[in-house]
Amino acid sequence: MQESNYLGTERPGKLLRQFAIPCIFSLIISCLYNIVDQIFVGNGVGYLGNAATGVIFPITVIGWGASLLFGDGAAASLSVSLGRNETKNIHRSVGNSVLGSFLSGVVIIVICYLFGDSLLLLIGATDANLALAHDYGFIIYAMMPLALVQNTLASIIRADGSPRYAMGAMLVGAVLNIIGDPVAIFVLDLGIKGAAYATIIGQFVSFLICVAYLRKSKSFRLSLASFWPDFTQLKRVMALGTSSFLTQLSIVIITVINNILLVSYGAQSVYGEDIPLAAFVVIMKLFQIVLNIAIGIAAGAQPIVGYNYGAGNYDRVKTLLKLILKWTAIVCVICTVFFEAIPLVFIRMFGADGELYTQFAVQCLRIYLALILFTCLQKVCAIFLQSIGHAKTAAPLSVLRDLFLIIFSLILPRKVGVTGIFWAAPTADLIAIGITAAVMVRLWKQLGTQETPSGEADAPILQPSKPGIILTISREHGSAGKRIGQMVAEKMGVPCYYKEMIALAAKESGLSKGFISSIDSDENAVMKELYLSTNVIQQAITAQDQAIKQIASMGACVIIGRAADYVLRNHKNVVRVFIYAPEEYRINKVMEMYGDTREEGKRSIARSDSARSAYYKSISGRAWGDPHEYDLCVNSSIGIDATANLICDYFNGM
């Protein structure tokens, strides 16, 4: 409650600095390994060495994505569990995430060693850089399982309330890599192998530091039982981490396609196969630094934006959006000026190996990074939309630029040769930012018409009740389950709760009643899993669960909907009822209650039931409507009164 008030009252600029700066540093540190390798390899081995590390890059990104799938998923799951005060299974969630990450690394090792150089040739290696890619990659692969576990643990450690420890572990590894690269490459004369050894040594030390944290973790304790496969926990974790994984997957697809195209069209030019590939690798490292800063600003702002949107503080949401865009624009404009004015300085950082290479790299750096401002603003807007729970809009926007980039990378080289691959970036940026701007302008106008709620936190009336049974009712849309629940409560002489728990959750969390009420509505049926995994939605779900538990503590009552049967699964004296009916009966009921046509009623039932099922599955990992999950299932087509009497008779017979 204190943190929520803080997010809703502290100056937005101060909040953004506090949340965004650590996030930016963490992202920059995480990409230092590869960038530092590029700098020393370029200066010590040459541009062929940079091309070789670029060939291995997609494989490392796949590993990184797998670690985020389990790490970010476990972190979100841990945060939600702590918010609901459900700590019993946290250790299983963490243990299974670590196991999943480790096994992903093992799979990568098996595939990479099994297919060997054939895989490298498939993803862009050339005859000239194949041996270097082999030497570098076959060392990097060996640490993959532990490197993935380290990154997964870093996410978990941050969620456990120790972000500085996680950042420190990553920083130590990065520093060791920075020190180890020149020693191994130049002093020990190990060449590109030295860069690989420096990298895995840094990763291994970071891994040890993260593992050491597990002895003093705040919210869980691991044992051998924690690592026993629990597919319910894994499924939940992976659902929450899917967004992070898909982001990394898009990077892999783009990199592999560009590698292949650069080699193919480069061979038809005066630059040959390797110069375009090496230049692209260097340019992408510079691109990655700027993009990570922008993403750090937006990702750091997520909890602030999400809370204020959920609370209905739309003026603060608009202020935060302006600050995010302003900070991003300032960073990108400064970087663009440097890239366009002194590109040779940046190219030489990574080694200037010959006039032909330098000429091509300088030209293409200016082209590819010309509109990086638009790239970053577009990505930042997608993250902002996810922050406010608009996942069905955020998801396509997050990959929009990448999709156009692939399309134009395939088209433009046919017209202008190998440089067309680099011209694809600003072309894609122009189209993507245009579409994104249209979406954001529309959102801005909607925020302008929404009223900031006043007096919405009026205290709901909780009615003290006698000790006894708590009845939870889940129901299909159109089965008249809400009315039946109210009738049962009247007959049993106990309170009935429906909207009251939403009001209570709003009061305790600071979120608006309308926002909490909408989290399982059918308007969000598209991309439901992604929507339900967003931070602000999970915050609303947690607040609602706490309200349900508070209601249950008052004594006997009837609670309708909101997955109360699962929320109270460990509560004594709970009877779980599911009310269903044939489709035809429900269609007629919906037509009667809402004035829908037959087709409208049919679509309404499908959307509503789908949304309720997704909501239930998201928070429980179980199937909504599965008769094994309930104590009593009743077909309400026998009549509303008859159904209510049947439920009461069931109670009286207990």
C-alpha positions as CSV (number, residue, x, y, z in Angstrom):
1,M,0.0,0.0,0.0
2,Q,2.8,2.4,0.9
3,E,4.7,1.6,-2.4
4,S,1.4,2.1,-4.3
5,N,0.8,5.5,-2.8
6,Y,4.4,6.4,-3.6
7,L,4.0,5.5,-7.3
8,G,0.8,7.6,-7.4
9,T,2.0,10.7,-5.6
10,E,5.8,11.2,-6.0
11,R,7.0,13.5,-8.8
12,P,7.0,11.5,-12.1
13,G,10.5,12.7,-13.1
14,K,12.0,11.6,-9.8
15,L,10.2,8.2,-10.0
16,L,11.5,7.7,-13.6
17,R,15.1,8.4,-12.6
18,Q,14.9,6.0,-9.7
19,F,13.4,3.2,-11.7
20,A,14.9,3.7,-15.1
21,I,18.6,4.3,-14.4
22,P,19.3,0.9,-12.7
23,C,17.4,-0.8,-15.5
24,I,19.5,1.0,-18.1
25,F,22.7,0.0,-16.4
26,S,21.6,-3.6,-16.1
27,L,20.9,-3.8,-19.8
28,I,24.1,-2.2,-20.8
29,I,26.2,-4.5,-18.5
30,S,24.4,-7.5,-20.0
31,C,25.5,-6.6,-23.5
32,L,29.0,-5.7,-22.6
33,Y,30.4,-9.2,-23.0
34,N,29.7,-9.4,-26.7
35,I,30.6,-5.7,-27.4
36,V,33.9,-5.9,-25.5
37,D,34.8,-9.1,-27.5
38,Q,34.1,-7.3,-30.7
39,I,36.4,-4.4,-29.8
40,F,39.4,-6.5,-28.9
41,V,38.8,-9.1,-31.6
42,G,38.5,-6.4,-34.2
43,N,41.8,-4.9,-33.1
44,G,43.6,-8.1,-32.4
45,V,42.3,-10.5,-35.1
46,G,40.8,-8.2,-37.7
47,Y,37.5,-7.7,-39.4
48,L,37.3,-11.5,-40.1
49,G,37.3,-12.0,-36.3
50,N,34.3,-9.6,-36.0
51,A,32.5,-11.4,-38.8
52,A,33.1,-14.7,-37.0
53,T,31.7,-13.5,-33.7
54,G,28.7,-12.1,-35.7
55,V,28.1,-15.7,-37.0
56,I,27.9,-17.0,-33.4
57,F,25.8,-14.0,-32.2
58,P,22.4,-15.5,-33.2
59,I,23.2,-18.7,-31.2
60,T,24.0,-16.7,-28.1
61,V,20.9,-14.6,-28.5
62,I,18.8,-17.8,-28.6
63,G,20.4,-18.8,-25.3
64,W,19.8,-15.4,-23.9
65,G,16.1,-15.6,-25.0
66,A,15.7,-19.0,-23.3
67,S,17.2,-17.6,-20.1
68,L,14.7,-14.7,-20.2
69,L,11.8,-17.0,-20.9
70,F,12.5,-18.7,-17.6
71,G,14.1,-15.8,-15.7
72,D,11.6,-13.0,-16.5
73,G,8.8,-15.5,-16.1
74,A,10.1,-16.7,-12.7
75,A,10.6,-13.1,-11.6
76,A,7.0,-12.2,-12.6
77,S,5.7,-15.3,-10.9
78,L,7.7,-14.6,-7.7
79,S,6.4,-11.0,-7.6
80,V,2.8,-12.1,-8.0
81,S,3.2,-14.8,-5.4
82,L,4.7,-12.4,-2.9
83,G,1.9,-9.9,-3.6
84,R,-0.7,-12.6,-2.9
85,N,1.2,-13.8,0.1
86,E,1.4,-17.3,-1.5
87,T,5.0,-18.3,-0.8
88,K,4.6,-22.0,-0.4
89,N,5.5,-22.9,-4.1
90,I,7.9,-20.1,-4.8
91,H,10.9,-22.5,-4.4
92,R,9.3,-24.8,-7.0
93,S,8.8,-22.0,-9.4
94,V,12.5,-20.9,-9.0
95,G,13.9,-24.4,-9.1
96,N,12.0,-25.4,-12.2
97,S,13.0,-22.1,-13.9
98,V,16.6,-22.8,-13.2
99,L,16.2,-26.4,-14.4
100,G,14.5,-25.2,-17.6
101,S,17.2,-22.7,-18.3
102,F,20.0,-25.3,-17.7
103,L,18.3,-27.9,-20.0
104,S,17.9,-25.2,-22.7
105,G,21.6,-24.7,-22.5
106,V,22.2,-28.4,-22.8
107,V,20.0,-28.6,-25.9
108,I,21.9,-25.7,-27.5
109,I,25.2,-27.5,-26.8
110,V,23.9,-30.8,-28.3
111,I,22.6,-29.1,-31.5
112,C,25.7,-26.9,-32.0
113,Y,28.2,-29.6,-31.5
114,L,26.2,-32.2,-33.4
115,F,25.8,-30.0,-36.5
116,G,29.1,-28.2,-36.1
117,D,30.4,-26.2,-39.0
118,S,27.3,-27.1,-41.1
119,L,25.2,-25.0,-38.8
120,L,27.7,-22.1,-38.9
121,L,27.6,-22.1,-42.7
122,L,23.8,-22.2,-42.7
123,I,23.6,-19.0,-40.5
124,G,26.1,-17.0,-42.5
125,A,29.7,-18.2,-42.1
126,T,32.0,-18.0,-45.1
127,D,35.1,-20.0,-46.1
128,A,37.3,-17.1,-44.9
129,N,35.8,-16.8,-41.4
130,L,34.5,-20.4,-40.7
131,A,37.6,-21.5,-38.8
132,L,37.5,-18.4,-36.6
133,A,33.8,-18.9,-36.0
134,H,34.4,-22.5,-35.1
135,D,37.2,-21.7,-32.6
136,Y,35.2,-19.0,-30.9
137,G,31.8,-20.7,-30.9
138,F,32.9,-24.2,-29.7
139,I,34.3,-22.6,-26.6
140,I,31.3,-20.3,-26.0
141,Y,28.9,-23.3,-26.3
142,A,30.6,-25.1,-23.4
143,M,29.4,-22.5,-20.9
144,M,26.0,-22.1,-22.3
145,P,24.0,-24.0,-19.6
146,L,25.7,-22.2,-16.7
147,A,25.5,-18.8,-18.5
148,L,21.8,-19.3,-19.0
149,V,21.3,-20.2,-15.4
150,Q,23.3,-17.2,-14.3
151,N,21.1,-14.9,-16.4
152,T,17.9,-16.6,-15.1
153,L,19.1,-16.2,-11.5
154,A,19.9,-12.6,-12.0
155,S,16.2,-11.9,-12.9
156,I,15.1,-13.9,-9.9
157,I,17.5,-12.1,-7.6
158,R,16.1,-8.7,-8.8
159,A,12.6,-9.9,-8.1
160,D,13.6,-11.1,-4.7
161,G,14.4,-7.6,-3.7
162,S,18.2,-7.5,-4.4
163,P,18.7,-5.7,-7.7
164,R,22.1,-4.3,-6.6
165,Y,23.4,-7.8,-6.0
166,A,22.2,-9.0,-9.4
167,M,23.8,-6.0,-11.1
168,G,27.0,-6.5,-9.1
169,A,27.2,-10.1,-10.2
170,M,26.9,-9.2,-13.8
171,L,29.3,-6.3,-13.4
172,V,32.0,-8.5,-11.9
173,G,31.7,-10.9,-14.9
174,A,31.8,-8.0,-17.4
175,V,34.9,-6.5,-15.7
176,L,36.7,-9.8,-15.8
177,N,35.8,-10.1,-19.5
178,I,37.2,-6.7,-20.2
179,I,40.4,-7.5,-18.4
180,G,40.7,-11.0,-19.8
181,D,40.2,-10.1,-23.4
182,P,43.5,-8.1,-23.9
183,V,45.4,-10.5,-21.7
184,A,44.2,-13.6,-23.6
185,I,44.3,-12.1,-27.1
186,F,47.5,-10.0,-27.0
187,V,49.6,-11.2,-24.0
188,L,48.9,-15.0,-24.3
189,D,48.5,-14.7,-28.1
190,L,45.4,-16.9,-28.1
191,G,43.6,-14.9,-30.7
192,I,39.9,-15.3,-31.0
193,K,40.0,-18.3,-28.7
194,G,41.3,-15.9,-26.0
195,A,38.2,-13.7,-26.4
196,A,36.0,-16.8,-25.9
197,Y,37.9,-17.9,-22.8
198,A,37.7,-14.4,-21.3
199,T,33.9,-14.5,-21.9
200,I,33.2,-17.8,-20.3
201,I,35.5,-17.1,-17.3
202,G,33.5,-13.9,-16.7
203,Q,30.2,-15.8,-17.1
204,F,31.3,-18.6,-14.7
205,V,32.3,-16.1,-12.0
206,S,28.9,-14.3,-12.4
207,F,27.3,-17.7,-12.1
208,L,29.1,-18.5,-8.9
209,I,28.1,-15.2,-7.4
210,C,24.5,-15.7,-8.3
211,V,24.4,-19.2,-6.9
212,A,26.0,-17.9,-3.6
213,Y,22.9,-15.6,-3.3
214,L,20.6,-18.6,-3.0
215,R,21.9,-19.2,0.5
216,K,20.5,-15.9,1.7
217,S,17.5,-15.4,-0.5
218,K,14.7,-13.5,1.1
219,S,11.5,-15.2,-0.1
220,F,12.5,-18.9,-0.8
221,R,14.8,-21.7,0.0
222,L,15.8,-24.2,-2.6
223,S,16.2,-28.0,-2.0
224,L,16.5,-31.0,-4.3
225,A,12.7,-31.2,-4.3
226,S,12.6,-27.7,-5.9
227,F,14.1,-29.0,-9.1
228,W,11.7,-31.9,-9.5
229,P,9.8,-31.1,-12.8
230,D,6.5,-29.4,-12.0
231,F,4.8,-28.7,-15.3
232,T,2.1,-26.5,-13.8
233,Q,4.8,-24.2,-12.4
234,L,6.8,-24.3,-15.6
235,K,3.8,-23.5,-17.8
236,R,2.9,-20.5,-15.7
237,V,6.5,-19.3,-15.7
238,M,6.8,-19.7,-19.5
239,A,3.6,-17.9,-20.1
240,L,4.9,-14.9,-18.1
241,G,8.2,-14.9,-19.9
242,T,7.0,-15.5,-23.4
243,S,7.1,-11.8,-24.4
244,S,10.8,-11.5,-23.5
245,F,11.6,-14.7,-25.5
246,L,9.7,-13.5,-28.6
247,T,11.7,-10.2,-28.5
248,Q,15.0,-12.1,-28.6
249,L,13.7,-14.5,-31.2
250,S,13.0,-11.6,-33.5
251,I,16.6,-10.5,-33.1
252,V,17.8,-14.0,-34.1
253,I,15.6,-14.1,-37.2
254,I,16.7,-10.7,-38.4
255,T,20.4,-11.4,-37.7
256,V,20.4,-14.8,-39.5
257,I,18.6,-13.4,-42.5
258,N,20.9,-10.4,-42.7
259,N,24.0,-12.6,-42.4
260,I,22.9,-14.7,-45.3
261,L,22.0,-11.7,-47.4
262,L,25.2,-9.9,-46.7
263,V,27.3,-12.9,-47.6
264,S,25.3,-13.5,-50.8
265,Y,25.1,-9.9,-52.1
266,G,28.6,-9.1,-50.7
267,A,30.1,-11.8,-52.9
268,Q,28.6,-10.0,-55.9
269,S,30.3,-6.7,-55.0
270,V,33.8,-5.3,-54.7
271,Y,33.7,-5.8,-51.0
272,G,33.4,-9.6,-51.0
273,E,31.6,-11.8,-48.5
274,D,33.3,-10.8,-45.3
275,I,33.5,-7.0,-45.3
276,P,29.7,-6.4,-45.3
277,L,29.2,-9.1,-42.6
278,A,31.9,-7.6,-40.4
279,A,30.6,-4.1,-40.8
280,F,27.1,-5.2,-40.0
281,V,28.3,-6.8,-36.8
282,V,30.0,-3.6,-35.6
283,I,27.1,-1.4,-36.5
284,M,24.7,-3.7,-34.7
285,K,26.8,-3.4,-31.5
286,L,26.4,0.4,-31.6
287,F,22.7,0.0,-32.4
288,Q,22.3,-2.4,-29.4
289,I,23.8,0.1,-27.0
290,V,21.5,2.9,-27.9
291,L,18.4,0.6,-28.1
292,N,19.2,-0.8,-24.7
293,I,19.2,2.7,-23.2
294,A,15.8,3.4,-24.7
295,I,14.4,0.1,-23.6
296,G,15.8,0.7,-20.1
297,I,14.0,4.0,-19.9
298,A,10.7,2.4,-20.9
299,A,11.1,-0.9,-19.0
300,G,12.1,1.0,-15.8
301,A,8.9,3.1,-16.2
302,Q,6.6,0.1,-16.5
303,P,5.6,-0.3,-12.8
304,I,5.0,3.5,-12.5
305,V,3.0,3.7,-15.7
306,G,1.0,0.5,-15.0
307,Y,0.0,1.6,-11.5
308,N,-1.1,5.1,-12.4
309,Y,-3.1,3.8,-15.4
310,G,-4.8,1.2,-13.3
311,A,-5.5,3.8,-10.6
312,G,-7.1,6.1,-13.3
313,N,-4.5,8.8,-12.9
314,Y,-4.5,9.5,-16.6
315,D,-2.8,13.0,-16.3
316,R,0.2,11.3,-14.6
317,V,0.2,8.6,-17.3
318,K,0.4,11.3,-20.0
319,T,3.1,13.1,-18.1
320,L,5.1,9.9,-17.8
321,L,4.7,9.2,-21.5
322,K,6.0,12.6,-22.4
323,L,9.0,12.1,-20.1
324,I,9.8,8.7,-21.6
325,L,9.6,10.0,-25.1
326,K,11.6,13.1,-24.2
327,W,14.5,11.1,-22.5
328,T,14.6,8.7,-25.4
329,A,14.7,11.5,-28.0
330,I,17.5,13.3,-26.2
331,V,19.7,10.2,-26.0
332,C,19.0,9.2,-29.6
333,V,19.5,12.7,-31.1
334,I,22.9,13.0,-29.3
335,C,24.0,9.5,-30.5
336,T,22.8,10.3,-34.1
337,V,24.8,13.5,-34.2
338,F,27.9,11.6,-33.2
339,F,27.3,8.7,-35.6
340,E,26.8,11.0,-38.5
341,A,29.5,13.5,-37.7
342,I,32.4,11.2,-36.6
343,P,31.5,7.6,-37.7
344,L,35.2,6.7,-38.3
345,V,35.9,7.0,-34.6
346,F,33.3,4.3,-33.8
347,I,34.5,2.1,-36.6
348,R,38.1,2.3,-35.4
349,M,37.0,1.3,-31.9
350,F,36.3,-2.1,-33.3
351,G,39.4,-2.2,-35.5
352,A,40.0,-0.5,-38.9
353,D,41.3,-3.3,-41.1
354,G,42.0,-1.8,-44.5
355,E,40.7,1.2,-46.5
356,L,38.0,-0.8,-48.3
357,Y,36.5,-2.1,-45.1
358,T,36.7,1.3,-43.4
359,Q,35.0,3.0,-46.4
360,F,32.2,0.5,-46.5
361,A,31.7,0.5,-42.7
362,V,31.5,4.3,-42.4
363,Q,29.0,4.6,-45.2
364,C,26.8,1.9,-43.9
365,L,26.9,3.1,-40.3
366,R,25.6,6.5,-41.4
367,I,22.8,4.8,-43.4
368,Y,21.7,2.1,-40.9
369,L,21.7,4.4,-37.8
370,A,20.3,7.5,-39.5
371,L,16.9,7.1,-38.0
372,I,17.7,5.2,-34.8
373,L,15.6,7.9,-33.1
374,F,12.5,6.5,-34.8
375,T,13.6,2.9,-34.0
376,C,13.8,3.6,-30.3
377,L,10.7,5.7,-30.1
378,Q,8.7,3.0,-31.8
379,K,10.1,0.3,-29.4
380,V,9.5,2.5,-26.4
381,C,5.8,3.1,-27.4
382,A,5.3,-0.7,-27.7
383,I,6.7,-1.2,-24.2
384,F,4.5,1.7,-22.9
385,L,1.4,0.0,-24.3
386,Q,2.3,-3.2,-22.6
387,S,2.8,-1.3,-19.4
388,I,-0.9,-0.3,-19.4
389,G,-2.1,-3.8,-20.3
390,H,-2.7,-3.1,-24.0
391,A,-0.9,-6.3,-25.0
392,K,-3.0,-7.0,-28.1
393,T,-1.7,-3.6,-29.5
394,A,1.8,-3.8,-28.0
395,A,2.7,-7.2,-29.3
396,P,2.3,-6.4,-33.1
397,L,3.9,-3.0,-32.6
398,S,6.9,-4.5,-30.9
399,V,7.7,-6.5,-34.0
400,L,6.4,-4.1,-36.6
401,R,9.7,-2.5,-37.4
402,D,11.5,-5.9,-37.5
403,L,8.9,-7.2,-39.9
404,F,9.4,-4.3,-42.3
405,L,13.1,-4.6,-41.9
406,I,13.1,-8.2,-43.1
407,I,10.8,-7.3,-46.1
408,F,13.0,-4.4,-47.2
409,S,16.2,-6.4,-46.6
410,L,14.9,-8.9,-49.2
411,I,13.7,-6.3,-51.7
412,L,16.2,-3.3,-51.7
413,P,19.5,-5.3,-52.4
414,R,18.0,-6.3,-55.7
415,K,17.9,-2.7,-56.7
416,V,21.0,-1.2,-55.1
417,G,23.2,-4.1,-54.2
418,V,24.6,-5.0,-50.8
419,T,24.1,-1.5,-49.3
420,G,20.4,-2.0,-49.8
421,I,20.4,-4.2,-46.8
422,F,21.5,-1.2,-44.7
423,W,19.0,1.1,-46.4
424,A,16.3,-1.3,-45.2
425,A,16.6,0.0,-41.7
426,P,15.7,3.7,-42.2
427,T,13.0,2.7,-44.7
428,A,11.4,0.3,-42.1
429,D,11.8,3.0,-39.4
430,L,9.8,5.5,-41.4
431,I,6.9,3.2,-42.0
432,A,6.9,1.7,-38.4
433,I,7.0,5.1,-36.7
434,G,4.1,6.4,-38.9
435,I,1.9,3.5,-37.9
436,T,3.0,3.8,-34.2
437,A,2.4,7.5,-34.2
438,A,-1.2,7.0,-35.4
439,V,-1.8,4.4,-32.6
440,M,-0.3,6.7,-29.9
441,V,-2.2,9.8,-31.0
442,R,-5.4,7.7,-30.8
443,L,-4.4,6.5,-27.3
444,W,-3.6,10.1,-26.2
445,K,-7.0,11.3,-27.2
446,Q,-8.6,8.4,-25.3
447,L,-6.7,9.3,-22.2
448,G,-7.8,12.9,-22.6
449,T,-11.5,11.9,-22.6
450,Q,-11.2,9.5,-19.6
451,E,-11.9,11.1,-16.3
452,T,-9.7,10.7,-13.3
453,P,-11.9,8.9,-10.8
454,S,-12.7,10.8,-7.6
455,G,-14.3,9.2,-4.6
456,E,-13.9,5.8,-6.2
457,A,-12.2,4.4,-3.2
458,D,-15.3,4.7,-0.9
459,A,-15.2,1.8,1.5
460,P,-17.3,-1.2,0.4
461,I,-19.5,-2.7,3.1
462,L,-18.2,-5.9,4.4
463,Q,-20.9,-7.7,6.4
464,P,-19.9,-9.7,9.4
465,S,-21.3,-13.2,9.2
466,K,-21.8,-16.3,11.2
467,P,-19.2,-19.1,11.0
468,G,-19.9,-21.6,8.3
469,I,-19.5,-22.6,4.7
470,I,-18.1,-20.2,2.1
471,L,-19.7,-21.0,-1.3
472,T,-17.8,-20.0,-4.4
473,I,-19.8,-19.9,-7.7
474,S,-18.2,-20.2,-11.1
475,R,-20.6,-20.0,-14.0
476,E,-20.9,-20.1,-17.8
477,H,-22.1,-16.9,-19.4
478,G,-25.9,-17.0,-19.8
479,S,-26.4,-19.7,-17.1
480,A,-27.9,-17.2,-14.7
481,G,-25.2,-18.1,-12.2
482,K,-25.0,-14.6,-10.6
483,R,-28.8,-14.5,-9.9
484,I,-28.6,-18.1,-8.6
485,G,-25.8,-17.2,-6.2
486,Q,-27.8,-14.2,-4.9
487,M,-30.8,-16.4,-4.3
488,V,-28.8,-19.0,-2.4
489,A,-27.3,-16.3,-0.2
490,E,-30.8,-15.0,0.6
491,K,-32.0,-18.5,1.4
492,M,-29.0,-19.3,3.6
493,G,-29.1,-15.9,5.3
494,V,-25.5,-15.0,4.4
495,P,-23.9,-12.1,2.5
496,C,-23.3,-12.4,-1.3
497,Y,-20.3,-10.7,-2.8
498,Y,-19.8,-9.8,-6.5
499,K,-19.0,-6.2,-7.2
500,E,-18.1,-5.6,-3.6
501,M,-14.8,-7.5,-3.8
502,I,-13.8,-5.3,-6.8
503,A,-14.5,-2.2,-4.8
504,L,-12.5,-3.6,-1.9
505,A,-9.6,-4.5,-4.2
506,A,-9.7,-1.0,-5.6
507,K,-9.6,0.6,-2.1
508,E,-6.7,-1.5,-0.9
509,S,-4.6,-1.2,-4.1
510,G,-5.4,2.3,-5.3
511,L,-6.4,0.9,-8.7
512,S,-9.7,1.9,-10.2
513,K,-12.8,-0.3,-9.9
514,G,-13.4,-0.2,-13.6
515,F,-9.9,-1.3,-14.4
516,I,-10.1,-4.3,-11.9
517,S,-13.5,-5.2,-13.2
518,S,-12.2,-5.4,-16.8
519,I,-9.4,-7.9,-16.2
520,D,-11.5,-10.9,-17.2
521,S,-13.9,-9.2,-19.5
522,D,-14.4,-10.5,-23.0
523,E,-13.1,-7.3,-24.7
524,N,-9.6,-8.5,-23.9
525,A,-10.1,-12.0,-25.4
526,V,-7.5,-11.4,-28.1
527,M,-4.1,-12.5,-27.0
528,K,-5.4,-13.2,-23.5
529,E,-2.3,-14.9,-22.1
530,L,0.0,-12.0,-23.1
531,Y,-2.5,-9.5,-21.7
532,L,-2.9,-11.3,-18.4
533,S,0.9,-11.5,-18.0
534,T,1.5,-7.8,-18.0
535,N,2.6,-6.2,-14.8
536,V,-0.4,-3.9,-14.2
537,I,-2.9,-6.8,-14.8
538,Q,-1.0,-9.0,-12.4
539,Q,-1.1,-6.2,-9.8
540,A,-4.9,-6.0,-10.2
541,I,-5.2,-9.7,-9.9
542,T,-3.2,-9.7,-6.7
543,A,-5.3,-6.9,-5.2
544,Q,-8.5,-8.8,-6.1
545,D,-7.2,-12.1,-4.6
546,Q,-6.4,-10.3,-1.4
547,A,-9.9,-8.8,-1.3
548,I,-11.4,-12.3,-1.7
549,K,-9.4,-13.6,1.2
550,Q,-10.4,-10.7,3.3
551,I,-14.1,-11.4,2.5
552,A,-13.7,-15.1,3.4
553,S,-12.2,-14.1,6.8
554,M,-15.5,-12.5,7.7
555,G,-17.4,-15.8,7.8
556,A,-20.0,-17.7,5.8
557,C,-20.9,-16.1,2.5
558,V,-21.4,-16.6,-1.3
559,I,-18.7,-15.3,-3.6
560,I,-19.5,-15.1,-7.3
561,G,-16.8,-15.4,-10.0
562,R,-13.2,-14.1,-10.0
563,A,-11.7,-17.5,-9.7
564,A,-12.5,-17.4,-5.9
565,D,-12.6,-21.2,-5.8
566,Y,-8.9,-21.3,-6.7
567,V,-7.9,-18.3,-4.6
568,L,-9.5,-20.0,-1.5
569,R,-8.1,-23.4,-2.3
570,N,-6.3,-23.6,1.0
571,H,-9.2,-22.1,3.0
572,K,-11.2,-24.3,5.3
573,N,-15.0,-24.8,4.8
574,V,-15.1,-23.8,1.1
575,V,-17.6,-25.5,-1.3
576,R,-16.9,-24.9,-5.0
577,V,-19.9,-24.9,-7.3
578,F,-19.9,-24.7,-11.1
579,I,-23.1,-23.7,-12.9
580,Y,-23.5,-24.6,-16.6
581,A,-26.3,-25.0,-19.1
582,P,-26.9,-26.1,-22.7
583,E,-25.9,-23.5,-25.3
584,E,-29.4,-23.0,-26.6
585,Y,-30.7,-22.2,-23.1
586,R,-27.8,-19.7,-22.5
587,I,-28.3,-18.0,-25.8
588,N,-32.0,-17.4,-24.9
589,K,-31.0,-16.1,-21.5
590,V,-28.5,-13.6,-23.0
591,M,-31.1,-12.5,-25.5
592,E,-33.6,-12.0,-22.7
593,M,-31.2,-10.2,-20.3
594,Y,-29.3,-8.0,-22.7
595,G,-31.6,-7.7,-25.7
596,D,-29.0,-9.3,-28.0
597,T,-29.9,-10.9,-31.3
598,R,-29.3,-14.7,-31.5
599,E,-26.0,-14.3,-33.3
600,E,-24.9,-11.5,-30.9
601,G,-25.8,-13.7,-28.0
602,K,-23.8,-16.6,-29.4
603,R,-20.7,-14.5,-30.0
604,S,-21.1,-12.9,-26.5
605,I,-21.2,-16.4,-24.9
606,A,-18.1,-17.5,-26.8
607,R,-16.1,-14.4,-26.0
608,S,-17.0,-14.3,-22.3
609,D,-16.4,-18.0,-21.6
610,S,-13.1,-17.8,-23.5
611,A,-12.0,-14.8,-21.4
612,R,-13.0,-16.5,-18.1
613,S,-11.3,-19.7,-19.1
614,A,-8.1,-17.8,-20.0
615,Y,-8.2,-15.8,-16.8
616,Y,-8.7,-18.9,-14.6
617,K,-5.9,-20.8,-16.5
618,S,-3.5,-17.9,-16.2
619,I,-3.7,-17.6,-12.4
620,S,-4.2,-21.3,-11.6
621,G,-2.7,-23.3,-14.4
622,R,-5.9,-25.4,-14.3
623,A,-8.9,-25.8,-16.7
624,W,-11.9,-23.7,-16.0
625,G,-15.1,-25.8,-16.0
626,D,-13.3,-29.1,-15.3
627,P,-15.8,-31.0,-13.1
628,H,-12.9,-32.5,-11.1
629,E,-12.1,-29.0,-9.8
630,Y,-15.5,-28.5,-8.2
631,D,-17.6,-30.1,-5.4
632,L,-20.9,-29.6,-7.2
633,C,-21.8,-29.0,-10.9
634,V,-25.3,-28.0,-11.7
635,N,-27.2,-27.7,-15.0
636,S,-29.2,-24.5,-14.5
637,S,-31.6,-25.3,-17.4
638,I,-33.8,-27.0,-14.7
639,G,-34.7,-23.5,-13.7
640,I,-33.2,-20.7,-11.5
641,D,-35.3,-21.5,-8.5
642,A,-34.8,-25.2,-8.8
643,T,-31.0,-24.8,-9.1
644,A,-30.9,-22.5,-6.1
645,N,-32.9,-25.0,-4.1
646,L,-30.7,-27.9,-5.2
647,I,-27.6,-26.1,-4.0
648,C,-29.3,-25.3,-0.7
649,D,-30.3,-28.9,-0.3
650,Y,-26.7,-29.9,-0.9
651,F,-25.6,-27.6,1.9
652,N,-28.2,-28.9,4.3
653,G,-27.2,-32.4,3.6
654,M,-23.5,-31.8,4.4
